[in-house]
């Protein structure tokens, strides 16, 4: 597990453009990573925003 190796910051790739699926994944990742870790979704790039 990455937290045992000292990792405390995790960034998840978007698979649902920040929708409900991403929020579910984010919640599960935060639970798994623990209270001392920071978990977030990757920032939406302007190219990805323009493609929508």
SULHU-V575351 format. One record per residue. RES is the residue in one small letter. SS is DSSP state (H for helix, E for strand, C for the rest). OMEGA is omega in radians with two decimals (none if undefined). Layout:
BEGIN
RES_SS_OMEGA + RES_SS_OMEGA
END
This chain:
BEGIN
x_C_-3.07 + x_H_-3.13 + x_H_3.08 + x_H_3.12 + x_H_3.07 + x_C_3.11 + x_C_-3.11 + x_C_3.14 + x_E_-3.10 + x_E_3.11 + x_E_3.14 + x_E_3.04 + x_C_3.10 + x_C_3.05 + x_C_-3.08 + x_C_-3.14 + x_C_3.12 + x_C_-3.10 + x_C_-3.06 + x_H_3.14 + x_H_3.11 + x_H_3.12 + x_H_3.07 + x_H_3.13 + x_H_3.14 + x_H_3.11 + x_H_3.13 + x_H_3.14 + x_H_3.10 + x_H_3.11 + x_H_-3.10 + x_H_-3.08 + x_H_3.12 + x_C_-3.05 + x_C_-3.06 + x_C_-3.08 + x_C_3.07 + x_E_-3.13 + x_E_-3.13 + x_E_3.03 + x_E_3.10 + x_C_3.13 + x_C_3.11 + x_C_-3.14 + x_C_3.14 + x_H_3.10 + x_H_3.12 + x_H_3.12 + x_H_-3.14 + x_H_-3.11 + x_H_-3.12 + x_C_none
END
